Amino acid sequence: MSGLDVPLTPLRFLARTAEAYPDKTGVVDGPRRFTWREVADRTQQFARALRAAGLQPGERVVSLASNSAEQVMAHFAVPLAGGVLVATNTRLSPPEIAYILEHSEARIVLTDPDVADAAGQVLAGSGAQLVLLPAEDGSAGDPPDGFRTFDDLLSGGSAGDDLPWTVDDETSTITINYTSGTTGRPKGVMYTHRGAYLNALGQAQHQGFDADTHYLWTLPMFHCNGWCSAWGVTAAGGTHVCLRAVRGPALWGLIDGEGITHLAGAPTVLSIMGDAAEAHPLETPIRVVTAGAPPNPATLERFHELGAQITHVYGLTETYGPYTICEWQDAWDELSPRELADKLSLQGIGSSVAERARIVTSSGEDGSELTDVPADGVSLGEIVMRGNTVMKGYFKDEASTAESFAGGWFHSGDLGVQHPNWYIQVVDRSKDVIISGGENIASIEVEQALQRHPAVVDAAVIGVPDERWGEVPKAYVVLRQDAQATEAELIDHVKTLLARYKAPKSVDIRPSLPKTATGKIRKNELKEEATS
């Protein structure tokens, strides 16, 4: 780096936006509204307060918080103070929270009142300083024993000079995001200032953020730092509109009342939005970005009726959220919902700040010899990625870091194919492939076939033991409200789309499926239930 270069950090985004749009509304949280000048000033006070509370460079601040003004500011205040933000899933169980607090060696914990009530004993036993965040209306309430209010914390930063919106080392850690831990202990994924800066700009470009953006936070900010949009919306000078719980009335109330232009989330969010009683055609189109599973034809048709356009992206916690995007092609404008669903089922190509994703087979004793499969849309391999928007590594876990980067590329564990136009398509997680009678069955393929049935809103497919075939597919299905379908009807439906041996042998119709807060189906729970 030459003497004229400046380390990249998303802290610069808030400094610039406060200069460019000081009187523009930057954050909306219930009845509270903050201009960008107020956001910057409050963030500076927040950062000084963290230092006054004893936070040392590189120490971790855990934020167990819903989407709120304080959560937006924490994304800037914690690194501004020299700390590392650990935005943590509020829906975790007390033992899971205890593990993250211990593993991250949290110095300070910021938490919502409901989390303080549910996990107070675990939090008290962590040894960290505990800070109770305000309610949506800004009220502090009475903090439990051992907690101080957020206003009390802020008072420690009421005086002093502004801290510089810079860092000495752009490769230093800005945040740690813990994986969902559906198959074991969660791992702490380290993001750098440089990676966060670049992916935030990538999201701003691909999602179309600008100063007129009103971004509705239906995606949890604790998930990959909101896919880096906590920084990306700020970079564009848009407006963050916080939503603390995704429910139809509140969601549509903000869409109508705040002029929402963008939102993102898992397919569950799309279902809540599209199926809500309050749903109606939009006066102004909304850009909706989804990941986790391709949108099904019924959802696409519903959102077309509403006047919203869906964009499909793909990534992992280890890739700062979205790594690839299914770039829209003009020729798709005239496609039917079913034809469009086929196009949007592709995970696409690397974003403007990412490298091209590869589909490879691994060989060699340590799996480090990587060979690209043909780009024919058929040949199967593992999706691997590298570049500025791939994690720095796993916190305090050198062995897992080295294993995941075998051959100099991050190994996703996802199996996929590469099409001739370089769009990749996820076929399945390697651990979820069902081997039945010697044939490989991709659970995702069967799930997508089930979701093509007009009555199906969600589906999960697992392999269960079978004396004859070794394993056979078993499906778990959620039906749309007021819709009906029988087990036999759904099995026959799949047989019209796939080879008969791929069809589930049984279908369990349920009101809901177990999921993480980010919409990932907990297949491990379904497998444990099916085999117990």
C-alpha positions in Angstrom: 0.0 0.0 0.0 1.5 3.3 -1.1 1.6 6.5 1.0 -1.4 7.9 -0.9 -3.6 4.8 -0.3 -6.2 4.9 2.5 -7.3 1.7 4.2 -10.9 0.7 3.1 -13.5 0.7 5.9 -17.3 1.2 5.8 -16.9 3.8 8.6 -16.3 6.2 5.8 -19.8 5.7 4.5 -21.4 7.2 7.5 -19.0 10.2 7.6 -19.7 11.0 4.0 -23.5 10.5 4.1 -23.7 12.8 7.2 -21.9 15.4 5.2 -23.9 15.0 2.0 -27.4 14.6 3.6 -27.2 16.0 7.1 -30.9 16.8 7.4 -32.3 13.8 5.5 -33.9 11.0 7.5 -31.4 8.3 7.9 -33.1 5.8 10.3 -36.8 5.2 11.2 -37.5 3.0 14.2 -41.2 3.1 15.2 -42.0 6.7 16.2 -38.3 7.6 16.4 -36.6 9.3 13.4 -33.0 10.3 13.1 -31.4 12.5 10.5 -28.0 11.5 9.2 -26.4 14.2 11.2 -28.0 12.8 14.3 -27.0 9.2 13.4 -23.4 10.3 13.0 -23.3 12.4 16.2 -25.0 9.6 18.2 -22.6 7.0 16.7 -19.6 9.1 17.8 -21.1 9.4 21.3 -21.8 5.6 21.3 -18.2 4.9 20.3 -16.7 7.2 23.0 -19.0 5.6 25.5 -17.7 2.1 24.6 -14.2 3.3 25.1 -15.1 4.9 28.4 -16.6 1.6 29.5 -13.2 0.0 29.0 -13.4 -1.5 25.5 -9.9 -2.2 24.2 -8.9 -2.5 20.6 -10.0 -5.8 19.1 -12.3 -6.8 21.9 -15.7 -8.1 21.1 -19.1 -6.4 21.7 -22.0 -8.8 21.4 -25.3 -7.4 20.2 -28.3 -9.5 20.9 -30.7 -7.1 19.2 -33.6 -7.0 16.8 -33.6 -4.6 13.8 -33.4 -1.2 15.5 -31.8 2.2 15.3 -29.3 1.1 17.9 -28.4 -2.0 15.9 -27.7 0.2 12.8 -25.5 2.5 14.8 -23.7 -0.4 16.5 -22.4 -1.4 13.0 -20.5 1.8 13.0 -19.9 2.7 16.7 -18.3 -0.6 17.7 -15.6 -0.6 15.0 -15.2 3.2 15.4 -14.3 2.5 19.0 -11.8 -0.1 17.8 -13.9 -3.1 18.8 -15.4 -6.0 16.9 -19.1 -6.3 16.6 -20.7 -9.8 17.1 -24.3 -9.4 16.0 -26.0 -12.5 17.3 -29.3 -14.2 16.6 -31.8 -13.2 19.3 -33.8 -16.4 18.9 -31.0 -18.7 20.1 -31.5 -20.8 23.2 -29.7 -19.8 26.4 -27.1 -22.5 26.0 -26.3 -21.4 22.5 -26.0 -17.8 23.6 -23.7 -18.9 26.5 -21.4 -20.6 24.0 -21.1 -17.5 21.8 -20.5 -15.2 24.8 -17.7 -17.6 26.1 -16.2 -18.3 22.7 -16.1 -14.6 21.6 -14.9 -13.5 25.0 -17.4 -10.8 24.9 -16.4 -7.6 26.8 -19.8 -5.8 26.5 -23.3 -7.2 25.6 -26.0 -5.1 24.2 -29.4 -6.7 24.4 -33.1 -6.2 23.9 -35.5 -6.4 26.9 -37.1 -9.7 25.8 -33.7 -11.4 25.4 -32.6 -10.1 28.8 -35.7 -11.7 30.3 -35.2 -15.0 28.6 -31.5 -15.4 29.0 -30.8 -13.2 32.0 -29.0 -15.9 34.0 -26.7 -16.8 31.1 -25.9 -13.1 30.4 -25.2 -12.5 34.1 -22.8 -15.4 34.2 -20.8 -14.2 31.2 -18.8 -11.7 33.1 -19.4 -9.1 30.4 -20.8 -5.6 31.0 -24.6 -5.8 30.3 -26.4 -3.0 28.5 -30.2 -2.9 28.0 -31.2 -1.4 24.7 -34.4 0.8 24.5 -37.7 -0.4 23.4 -39.1 0.6 20.0 -40.5 3.9 21.4 -37.2 4.8 22.9 -38.2 4.1 26.5 -35.6 2.6 28.8 -37.7 0.7 31.3 -36.3 -0.7 34.5 -33.1 -2.6 33.8 -32.8 -6.0 35.5 -30.1 -6.4 38.2 -26.7 -6.3 36.7 -27.8 -4.2 33.6 -27.3 -0.6 32.8 -29.5 1.3 30.4 -28.3 2.4 27.0 -28.8 6.0 28.0 -26.5 5.4 31.0 -23.9 3.9 28.7 -24.2 6.9 26.3 -23.7 9.3 29.1 -20.1 8.1 29.3 -19.4 9.4 25.8 -21.1 12.8 26.2 -17.8 14.7 26.1 -14.6 14.4 24.1 -13.3 14.9 20.6 -14.8 13.0 17.6 -13.0 9.7 16.8 -11.5 9.4 13.2 -13.7 7.5 10.7 -10.6 5.4 9.8 -8.7 2.3 10.6 -5.0 1.6 10.4 -5.4 -1.9 8.9 -8.2 -2.7 6.4 -7.6 -6.4 7.0 -8.4 -6.1 10.7 -11.6 -7.8 11.9 -14.7 -5.6 11.9 -17.3 -8.2 12.8 -17.7 -11.8 13.7 -20.8 -13.6 12.5 -21.6 -17.0 14.0 -22.9 -19.7 11.7 -26.3 -21.2 12.4 -24.8 -24.3 13.9 -27.4 -26.7 12.5 -24.8 -29.5 12.4 -22.6 -28.8 15.4 -21.1 -25.9 17.3 -21.4 -22.6 15.5 -18.2 -21.1 14.0 -17.2 -17.5 14.3 -16.8 -16.1 10.8 -14.5 -13.1 10.7 -15.2 -10.2 8.3 -12.6 -7.5 7.5 -13.1 -3.8 7.1 -12.0 -4.2 3.4 -14.4 -7.1 2.7 -17.3 -5.3 4.4 -16.6 -2.1 2.5 -16.5 -3.9 -0.9 -19.5 -6.1 -0.3 -21.5 -3.2 0.9 -20.8 -1.3 -2.3 -21.6 -4.5 -4.3 -25.0 -4.8 -2.6 -25.7 -1.1 -3.2 -25.0 -1.6 -6.9 -26.9 -4.9 -7.4 -29.9 -4.0 -5.3 -30.0 -0.5 -6.8 -29.6 1.6 -3.6 -29.5 5.4 -3.9 -30.4 8.4 -1.9 -34.1 7.8 -2.6 -34.0 4.2 -1.2 -36.3 3.4 1.7 -35.0 0.0 2.8 -37.3 -2.1 5.0 -35.4 -4.3 7.4 -37.3 -7.6 7.0 -33.9 -9.3 6.9 -32.3 -9.6 10.4 -29.3 -7.3 10.8 -27.7 -10.1 12.9 -27.5 -12.3 9.7 -24.3 -11.5 7.9 -24.7 -7.9 9.1 -27.9 -7.7 7.0 -26.0 -9.0 4.0 -23.7 -6.0 4.5 -26.7 -3.7 3.8 -26.4 -2.1 7.2 -23.4 -0.4 5.6 -24.7 -0.5 2.0 -27.8 1.6 2.5 -25.8 4.1 4.5 -23.2 4.3 1.7 -26.0 5.3 -0.7 -27.5 7.8 1.6 -30.8 6.0 1.7 -33.1 5.5 4.7 -33.1 2.5 7.0 -36.7 1.6 8.1 -36.5 -0.8 11.0 -39.0 -3.7 11.5 -38.5 -5.6 14.7 -40.8 -8.5 13.9 -41.9 -9.6 10.4 -45.7 -9.7 10.6 -48.1 -8.9 7.8 -49.9 -5.8 9.4 -46.7 -4.1 10.5 -44.9 -5.0 7.3 -47.6 -3.6 5.0 -48.1 -0.6 7.3 -44.5 0.4 6.7 -44.6 -0.3 3.0 -47.5 2.1 2.6 -46.5 4.6 5.3 -42.8 4.9 4.6 -42.6 4.6 0.8 -40.6 1.4 0.8 -38.5 0.7 -2.3 -36.4 -2.3 -1.2 -36.5 -5.2 1.1 -34.8 -8.6 1.4 -35.2 -11.9 3.1 -35.7 -15.7 3.0 -38.7 -17.3 1.2 -40.5 -17.2 4.5 -40.6 -13.4 4.3 -42.0 -13.5 0.8 -44.7 -15.8 2.0 -45.7 -13.5 4.9 -45.7 -10.5 2.6 -47.6 -12.1 -0.3 -50.2 -14.0 1.9 -51.0 -11.1 4.3 -54.5 -9.9 4.4 -53.2 -6.4 3.9 -51.4 -7.2 0.7 -52.4 -5.1 -2.3 -51.0 -3.9 -5.6 -48.1 -1.4 -5.1 -48.3 2.2 -6.4 -44.5 2.1 -6.6 -42.6 -1.1 -7.5 -40.5 -2.7 -4.8 -37.2 -4.6 -5.4 -37.3 -7.8 -3.4 -34.1 -9.8 -3.0 -34.3 -13.4 -1.7 -31.9 -16.2 -0.9 -32.0 -19.6 0.8 -34.2 -21.2 -1.9 -35.3 -20.2 -5.4 -38.7 -18.5 -5.5 -41.5 -20.8 -6.7 -43.9 -20.1 -9.6 -46.8 -19.3 -7.3 -44.7 -16.7 -5.4 -43.5 -15.1 -8.6 -47.0 -14.8 -9.9 -48.2 -13.3 -6.6 -45.4 -10.7 -6.6 -46.0 -9.9 -10.2 -49.6 -9.1 -9.3 -48.4 -6.9 -6.4 -45.9 -5.0 -8.6 -42.7 -6.3 -7.0 -39.7 -7.7 -8.8 -37.8 -10.6 -7.2 -34.0 -11.0 -7.5 -32.4 -14.3 -6.4 -28.9 -14.3 -4.8 -26.7 -17.0 -3.2 -24.0 -17.0 -0.6 -23.1 -18.1 2.9 -22.1 -16.5 6.2 -18.5 -17.2 5.1 -19.0 -15.0 2.0 -20.4 -11.9 3.7 -23.9 -12.9 2.6 -24.7 -12.8 -1.2 -21.8 -13.9 -3.4 -23.6 -14.6 -6.7 -26.6 -12.9 -8.2 -29.0 -14.3 -10.8 -28.7 -11.3 -13.1 -32.0 -10.4 -14.8 -32.1 -10.7 -18.6 -34.5 -8.6 -20.7 -35.7 -11.7 -22.5 -37.3 -12.9 -19.2 -39.8 -10.0 -19.2 -42.2 -12.0 -21.3 -41.9 -15.4 -19.6 -44.7 -17.1 -17.7 -44.3 -17.5 -13.9 -43.3 -21.1 -14.4 -40.8 -20.3 -17.1 -39.4 -17.5 -15.0 -39.1 -19.8 -12.0 -36.8 -22.0 -14.0 -34.6 -19.0 -14.8 -34.6 -17.7 -11.3 -33.7 -21.1 -9.9 -30.2 -20.4 -11.0 -27.9 -18.9 -8.4 -26.2 -16.8 -11.1 -22.7 -15.4 -11.4 -20.3 -13.7 -9.0 -21.2 -10.1 -8.0 -19.2 -7.2 -9.2 -16.9 -7.4 -6.2 -16.6 -11.2 -6.2 -14.6 -13.7 -8.3 -16.3 -16.2 -10.5 -17.6 -19.1 -8.5 -16.1 -22.5 -9.6 -17.7 -25.9 -9.7 -14.9 -28.4 -9.0 -14.0 -32.0 -8.0 -11.3 -32.4 -5.4 -8.5 -34.9 -5.3 -5.2 -35.4 -3.6 -4.6 -36.6 -0.1 -5.8 -33.3 1.5 -8.4 -32.4 -1.2 -6.3 -29.5 -2.4 -6.2 -30.5 -6.1 -9.2 -28.8 -7.7 -10.5 -29.6 -11.2 -13.3 -27.7 -12.9 -16.2 -29.7 -14.1 -17.5 -29.0 -17.7 -19.8 -26.0 -17.9 -22.6 -28.1 -19.3 -25.3 -27.7 -16.7 -25.0 -31.4 -15.9 -21.6 -32.3 -14.5 -21.7 -32.2 -10.7 -19.1 -30.7 -8.4 -18.6 -28.6 -5.2 -19.0 -24.8 -5.3 -15.8 -23.0 -4.3 -15.2 -19.3 -3.9 -12.4 -16.9 -3.1 -11.6 -13.1 -3.1 -12.2 -10.0 -1.1 -15.7 -11.0 0.0 -14.7 -14.4 1.4 -14.1 -14.6 5.2 -10.8 -13.9 6.9 -11.2 -17.2 8.7 -12.9 -18.8 11.6 -12.3 -17.1 15.0 -10.0 -19.3 17.2 -10.3 -22.2 14.9 -7.2 -22.6 12.6 -7.9 -26.2 11.8 -11.4 -25.6 10.4 -10.1 -22.5 8.6 -7.3 -24.5 6.9 -9.7 -27.3 6.0 -12.3 -24.9 4.4 -9.6 -23.3 2.3 -8.0 -26.4 0.9 -6.5 -25.6 -2.5 -6.7 -21.9 -1.9 -10.5 -21.7 -2.4 -13.3 -21.7 0.2 -15.3 -24.9 0.0 -19.0 -24.2 0.4 -20.1 -27.8 0.9 -22.8 -27.1 -1.7 -23.0 -29.3 -4.8 -23.9 -27.6 -8.1 -23.5 -27.4 -11.8 -22.2 -24.7 -14.1 -24.2 -23.7 -17.1 -22.7 -22.7 -20.5 -23.5 -19.0 -19.7 -21.4 -19.4 -16.4 -24.5 -19.2 -14.2 -24.1 -21.7 -11.4 -27.0 -23.8 -10.0 -27.0 -25.3 -6.5 -28.2 -28.9 -6.7 -27.9 -29.8 -3.0 -25.8 -29.7 0.1 -23.3 -32.6 0.0 -24.6 -33.9 3.3 -28.2 -33.8 2.1 -27.8 -35.9 -1.0 -30.1 -39.0 -0.8 -28.5 -42.2 -2.1 -31.4 -44.6 -3.0 -30.6 -47.9 -4.6 -27.3 -46.6 -5.7 -28.8 -43.5 -7.4 -28.2 -40.0 -6.1 -31.3 -37.9 -5.4 -30.9 -34.1 -4.8 -33.2 -33.1 -2.0 -33.4 -29.5 -3.4 -34.6 -30.9 -6.7 -37.5 -32.7 -5.0 -38.3 -29.7 -2.9 -38.5 -27.4 -5.9 -40.8 -29.9 -7.6 -43.1 -30.0 -4.6 -43.1 -26.2 -4.5 -44.4 -26.1 -8.1 -47.7 -27.4 -6.7 -50.0 -24.4 -6.3 -51.0 -25.5 -2.8 -47.5 -25.8 -1.4 -45.8 -22.8 0.3 -42.8 -24.6 1.8 -41.1 -28.0 1.6 -38.2 -30.0 3.0 -37.0 -33.4 1.8 -34.7 -35.7 3.8 -33.4 -39.3 3.3 -34.8 -41.9 5.7 -33.6 -45.5 6.1 -35.2 -48.1 3.9 -34.5 -51.9 4.0 -34.7 -52.3 0.3 -33.2 -49.1 -1.1 -30.9 -48.0 1.7 -32.5 -44.6 1.7 -35.7 -43.1 0.3 -36.9 -39.5 0.2 -39.4 -38.3 2.8 -41.1 -34.9 2.4 -42.4 -32.4 4.9 -44.8 -29.8 3.4 -46.5 -26.6 4.5 -49.7 -25.7 2.5 -50.8 -22.2 1.7 -53.6 -20.8 3.8 -57.0 -22.3 2.9 -55.3 -24.6 0.3 -55.7 -28.4 0.2 -53.7 -31.3 -1.1 -53.4 -34.9 -0.2 -50.2 -36.9 0.3 -51.0 -39.0 -2.8 -51.7 -35.9 -4.9 -48.3 -34.4 -4.0 -46.4 -37.6 -4.7 -48.1 -37.9 -8.1 -47.3 -34.3 -8.8 -43.6 -34.9 -8.3 -43.7 -37.9 -10.6 -45.0 -35.7 -13.4 -41.8 -33.5 -13.1 -39.1 -35.9 -12.0 -38.1 -39.5 -12.5 -40.4 -41.7 -10.4 -37.6 -43.0 -8.1 -37.0 -39.4 -7.0 -40.5 -38.9 -5.7 -41.0 -39.0 -2.0 -42.3 -42.2 -0.6 -44.2 -40.3 2.1 -45.3 -36.7 2.7 -45.9 -35.2 6.1 -48.2 -32.2 5.8 -47.5 -29.7 8.7 -48.5 -26.2 9.7 -44.8 -25.1 9.8 -41.2 -26.4 9.5 -38.4 -25.9 12.1 -36.2 -23.0 10.9 -33.4 -20.8 12.0 -34.0 -17.1 12.3 -32.6 -16.6 8.8 -35.1 -19.0 7.2 -32.8 -22.0 6.9 -34.8 -25.3 7.5 -33.4 -27.3 10.3 -33.2 -30.6 8.5 -31.1 -32.1 11.3 -34.2 -31.9 13.5 -36.4 -33.5 10.9 -33.8 -36.3 10.5 -33.6 -36.9 14.2 -37.4 -37.1 14.5 -37.7 -39.4 11.5 -35.1 -41.9 12.8 -35.9 -41.8 16.5 
